[in-house]
Amino acid sequence: MSTDAIADTERWFLRRGVPHLISDYNAAEDVFTRALPLLTVIFLFSMVGALNDDFSTRANIGVAVGGFALLIVIWAGVNWLRGIRPLLTRPDRVGGLELGVFVFAPAIVPIVFGAQFSTAGLTILANIVVLAVVYVAASYGVVAILRWAVRRLFNDIGGAARIGMRALPLLLLFNTFLFINAEVWQVTSRIDVTLLAAGLGLFVLLGAVFLLSRLPGEISDLATFESWEEVAQLCVGTPMEGKVGTAELPDYPLGRRQRGNVGLVIMFTQGVLVLAVSLFIGLFFVVFGLLIMNTDTLVQWTDQPLHELYSVSFRGDRIVMTEELLRAAGFLAAFSGLYFTVNAATEPTYRREFFDGLLAEVRQSMAVRESYLEQLTVNG
């Protein structure tokens, strides 16, 4: 099998947001190396942490120029130790030395310019956090997953709209009476916005926990195949089309990180649809509230003046957009999102409309992996 086909398959995995399905996926060679341009920019401009309000403008300019020059010298020194020429060449592999320099070298700048040891400590901590975020985002292909999930949603926007319209009547049955209930408006209007956001986040957390509880069984089923014929059918239209084995179907078990990567694809992709449906429900209640909720009634319910954001006159009446309306609509939208998450994974109609289609695409990735690993084994 040609190396081009292997490379095409690995790029296909990357576009699908499942980089951990690539054989011998390595953090130094694959994750941090791919994120090297971003890390380089952060490294070179991390000297701004040495700037100080107690310094004059001229002194801060000198610190910026000197800090930038110091980091360049450190960069060149690392390349000299590596034997890389020219000295300012960007490394093609990120190892322990490069990561150590990224974390600790910028902390030298505030120490040299002003003996700012507390700033140096914060710089080290910030760089460690940056590396952790970059590793998770790049290692698990978070950007690729989101891009693929959004593209999938817009490619099937009609199906998503049908699901939303099908969900709307049942959701309204539960939520309309809450929407015209004084207690809901009192709770959402009086609570601090941070606590309200935390409450809405709780709905999101519950939905995520529910999906996570179902993922192990779903992933195991997706990675199980009966024969090479089944794998071949699923590989149609992929770089592995026509490149399946002929002997007994081997067992290529998924590792922990691979399971986590596939789980993220399912979580993020369904999350995009849930977000779209929740926004649709929230928008409905905003429009519904603008049309039927009288401001005098809302003042009585909330027992406080309304926070008006925008108003318009219509046939002698005022249609008013208020913060209280957005709060109540947001609360019901988040609750509807949780309800829809459960239904999309369990109720046959919703599952057939969306969840089964998503699982079928993930199962195709599993089939491509099966053929890909077989070809790597055959070719040594």
C-alpha positions in Angstrom: 0.0 0.0 0.0 1.4 3.4 -0.9 2.5 5.9 1.7 0.2 8.5 0.0 -2.8 6.4 0.9 -1.7 6.2 4.5 -1.0 9.9 4.6 -4.4 10.7 3.0 -6.1 8.5 5.6 -4.3 10.2 8.5 -5.4 13.6 7.1 -8.9 12.2 6.8 -8.8 11.3 10.5 -7.6 14.9 11.3 -10.5 16.4 9.4 -12.9 14.2 11.2 -11.6 15.3 14.6 -10.2 11.9 15.5 -6.4 12.3 15.4 -5.9 9.6 18.1 -7.0 7.0 15.6 -3.7 7.6 13.9 -1.1 5.0 14.7 1.6 6.0 17.1 0.1 9.4 17.6 2.7 11.3 19.6 2.5 14.5 21.6 5.9 15.8 20.7 5.7 15.0 17.0 2.0 15.5 16.4 0.4 17.7 19.0 2.8 20.4 20.1 4.6 20.4 16.8 1.3 21.2 15.0 0.7 24.0 17.6 4.2 25.3 17.2 3.3 28.5 15.3 0.8 29.5 18.1 3.3 28.6 20.8 6.0 30.7 19.0 3.8 33.8 18.9 2.9 33.4 22.6 6.6 32.8 23.5 7.9 35.9 21.7 5.2 38.2 23.1 5.2 36.8 26.6 7.7 39.6 27.5 4.7 41.9 28.0 4.4 40.4 31.4 7.5 42.3 32.4 5.8 45.7 31.7 5.0 47.6 34.9 2.7 50.5 35.6 5.3 51.9 37.9 7.7 52.2 35.0 7.7 55.3 32.7 6.6 54.9 29.2 10.2 55.0 28.0 11.3 52.4 30.5 8.4 50.1 29.4 9.4 50.4 25.8 13.0 49.5 26.8 11.7 46.5 28.7 9.7 45.4 25.7 12.6 45.7 23.3 15.0 44.1 25.7 12.7 41.3 26.7 12.0 40.5 23.0 15.8 40.5 22.3 16.4 38.3 25.3 13.9 35.7 24.2 15.4 35.7 20.7 18.8 35.0 22.2 17.4 32.2 24.3 15.8 30.7 21.2 19.1 30.9 19.3 20.8 29.3 22.3 18.4 26.3 22.3 19.0 25.8 18.5 22.8 25.9 19.1 22.5 23.2 21.8 20.4 21.2 19.3 22.9 21.7 16.6 20.3 23.4 14.4 21.5 25.9 11.8 20.7 28.7 11.2 20.2 29.6 14.9 16.8 31.3 14.5 15.3 28.3 12.6 12.0 27.2 14.0 12.4 23.6 15.4 10.6 20.8 13.5 10.0 18.8 16.7 9.0 19.9 20.1 10.6 17.9 22.9 11.1 18.4 26.6 13.8 21.0 26.2 11.6 23.2 23.9 8.7 22.9 26.4 10.9 23.7 29.3 12.2 26.8 27.5 8.6 27.9 26.6 7.5 27.6 30.3 10.6 29.1 32.1 12.4 31.4 29.6 9.7 34.2 29.6 9.9 34.2 33.4 13.5 35.4 33.1 12.4 38.7 31.5 10.6 40.2 34.5 13.4 39.0 36.8 16.1 40.7 34.6 14.0 43.9 34.2 13.0 45.0 37.6 13.4 41.8 39.8 9.7 41.1 39.5 9.7 37.6 41.0 6.0 37.5 41.6 5.4 38.3 37.9 7.9 35.6 37.0 5.9 33.0 39.0 2.6 34.1 37.4 4.3 33.8 34.0 5.4 30.3 34.6 1.9 29.3 35.9 0.2 31.0 32.9 2.6 29.2 30.4 1.8 25.8 32.1 -1.9 26.5 31.7 -1.4 27.5 28.1 0.4 24.2 27.3 -2.3 22.2 29.0 -5.0 23.9 27.0 -3.0 23.6 23.7 -2.4 19.9 24.4 -6.1 19.1 25.0 -7.3 21.2 22.1 -4.7 20.0 19.6 -4.4 16.4 20.8 -8.1 15.8 20.7 -8.7 17.9 17.6 -11.2 20.2 19.3 -11.1 22.8 16.5 -11.5 20.1 13.9 -14.4 18.5 15.8 -16.2 21.8 16.1 -15.6 22.6 12.5 -16.9 19.2 11.4 -19.9 19.3 13.8 -20.9 22.8 12.5 -20.4 21.7 8.9 -22.5 18.6 9.5 -25.3 20.8 11.1 -25.4 23.2 8.1 -25.2 20.4 5.6 -28.3 18.9 7.2 -30.0 22.2 8.2 -33.3 20.9 7.0 -33.1 17.9 9.2 -32.1 20.0 12.2 -35.0 22.3 11.5 -37.4 19.3 11.3 -36.1 18.1 14.7 -36.5 21.5 16.2 -40.0 21.9 14.9 -40.9 18.4 16.1 -39.5 19.1 19.5 -41.2 22.5 19.8 -44.8 21.4 20.5 -43.9 19.0 23.2 -41.4 21.5 24.8 -44.1 24.2 24.7 -46.5 21.9 26.5 -44.1 21.8 29.4 -42.7 25.3 29.2 -45.5 27.7 28.2 -47.2 27.5 31.6 -43.8 28.1 33.2 -43.3 31.1 31.0 -46.5 32.8 32.0 -46.0 31.9 35.7 -45.0 34.7 38.1 -42.6 32.6 40.1 -40.4 31.9 37.1 -40.1 35.6 36.4 -39.5 36.4 40.1 -36.7 33.8 40.4 -34.9 34.7 37.1 -35.2 38.5 37.5 -34.0 38.7 41.1 -31.1 36.3 41.1 -27.6 37.6 40.5 -26.5 37.1 36.9 -23.5 35.0 37.9 -25.7 32.6 39.9 -28.2 32.5 37.0 -25.4 31.6 34.6 -24.2 28.9 37.1 -27.8 27.5 37.2 -28.0 27.4 33.4 -24.6 25.7 33.4 -26.0 23.0 35.7 -28.4 22.1 33.0 -25.5 21.8 30.5 -23.6 19.7 33.1 -26.5 17.3 33.6 -26.9 16.8 29.9 -23.2 16.1 29.5 -23.2 13.6 32.4 -26.2 11.8 30.8 -24.4 11.5 27.5 -21.2 10.4 29.1 -23.0 7.7 31.0 -24.1 6.2 27.6 -20.9 6.6 25.7 -19.0 3.5 26.7 -21.6 1.1 25.4 -22.1 3.2 22.3 -18.4 3.3 21.4 -18.0 -0.4 22.0 -20.8 -1.2 19.5 -19.4 1.3 17.0 -15.9 -0.4 17.0 -17.3 -4.0 16.5 -17.6 -5.4 13.0 -18.8 -8.8 11.8 -16.7 -9.2 8.7 -14.4 -7.4 6.2 -17.4 -7.1 3.9 -19.1 -4.8 6.4 -15.9 -2.8 6.8 -15.5 -2.5 3.0 -19.0 -1.1 2.7 -18.4 1.5 5.3 -15.0 2.5 3.7 -16.7 3.5 0.4 -15.9 7.2 -0.3 -12.9 7.3 2.1 -9.1 6.9 1.4 -9.4 3.3 2.5 -12.0 2.4 -0.2 -11.1 -1.0 -1.7 -8.2 -1.5 0.7 -9.5 -4.0 3.2 -8.1 -7.3 4.4 -9.1 -10.8 3.2 -8.1 -12.9 6.2 -9.9 -13.2 9.4 -11.0 -9.9 10.8 -8.5 -9.0 13.5 -9.3 -7.3 16.8 -7.9 -3.8 17.1 -9.1 -2.6 20.6 -9.5 1.1 21.2 -7.2 2.7 23.8 -8.3 5.0 26.5 -7.3 8.2 24.6 -8.9 6.8 21.4 -12.2 6.2 23.3 -12.0 9.7 24.7 -11.4 11.2 21.3 -14.4 9.4 19.8 -16.5 10.3 22.8 -15.6 14.0 22.3 -16.7 13.8 18.6 -20.1 12.4 19.7 -20.4 14.9 22.6 -19.5 18.0 20.6 -21.5 17.1 17.5 -24.6 16.4 19.4 -23.9 19.5 21.6 -23.9 21.7 18.5 -27.4 20.5 17.6 -28.7 20.8 21.1 -27.3 24.4 21.2 -29.1 25.2 17.9 -32.4 23.8 19.2 -32.0 25.6 22.5 -31.4 28.9 20.7 -34.4 28.3 18.6 -36.5 27.7 21.7 -35.1 30.7 23.4 -35.8 32.9 20.4 -39.4 31.6 20.3 -40.0 32.6 23.9 -38.4 36.0 23.3 -40.8 36.7 20.4 -43.7 35.1 22.3 -42.9 37.3 25.3 -42.7 40.5 23.2 -46.1 39.8 21.8 -48.1 38.8 24.9 -46.3 39.9 28.1 -47.6 43.2 29.3 -45.0 45.4 31.0 -47.4 46.3 33.8 -48.0 42.6 34.5 -44.3 41.9 34.6 -43.7 44.8 37.1 -46.3 43.2 39.4 -44.8 39.8 39.0 -41.2 40.8 39.6 -42.1 43.5 42.1 -39.4 45.8 40.8 -38.8 48.2 37.9 -38.0 46.5 34.6 -34.7 46.9 32.9 -35.7 48.1 29.4 -33.2 47.4 26.7 -35.2 48.5 23.6 -38.7 49.5 22.8 -40.8 50.2 19.7 -44.3 51.5 19.2 -46.9 49.5 17.4 -50.5 50.7 16.9 -50.3 52.7 20.1 -48.8 50.0 22.2 -45.2 49.7 23.3 -43.3 46.4 22.5 -40.5 46.3 25.1 -37.4 44.2 25.1 -36.4 43.7 28.8 -33.5 42.0 30.6 -36.1 40.1 32.5 -37.5 38.6 29.3 -34.1 37.5 28.2 -33.4 35.9 31.6 -36.7 34.0 31.6 -36.3 32.9 27.9 -32.7 31.8 28.6 -33.8 29.7 31.6 -36.4 27.9 29.6 -34.1 27.5 26.6 -31.5 25.8 28.8 -34.1 23.5 30.4 -35.4 22.6 26.9 -31.8 21.8 25.9 -31.5 19.3 28.7 -34.9 17.7 27.8 -33.9 17.5 24.1 -30.5 16.0 25.0 -32.2 13.1 26.8 -34.8 12.6 24.1 -32.3 12.7 21.2 -30.4 9.8 22.8 -33.3 7.7 23.9 -36.6 8.5 22.2 -36.8 6.4 18.9 -38.0 9.3 16.7 -35.3 11.8 17.7 -32.6 9.1 17.7 -33.5 8.0 14.2 -33.5 11.6 12.9 -30.2 12.6 14.3 -28.3 10.5 16.7 -28.2 7.3 14.6 -26.9 9.4 11.6 -24.1 10.8 13.8 -23.2 7.3 15.1 -23.2 6.0 11.5 -20.5 8.6 10.6 -18.5 7.8 13.7 -18.8 4.1 12.9 -17.4 4.8 9.4 -14.3 6.3 11.1 -14.0 3.1 13.1 -14.2 1.0 9.9 -11.5 3.2 8.2 -9.3 2.7 11.3 -9.8 -1.1 11.0 -8.6 -1.1 7.4 -5.9 1.5 8.0 -4.3 -0.6 10.8 -4.6 -3.8 8.8 -2.7 -2.1 5.9 0.0 -0.9 8.3 0.4 -4.4 9.7 0.5 -6.0 6.2 3.1 -3.5 5.0 5.2 -3.9 8.1 
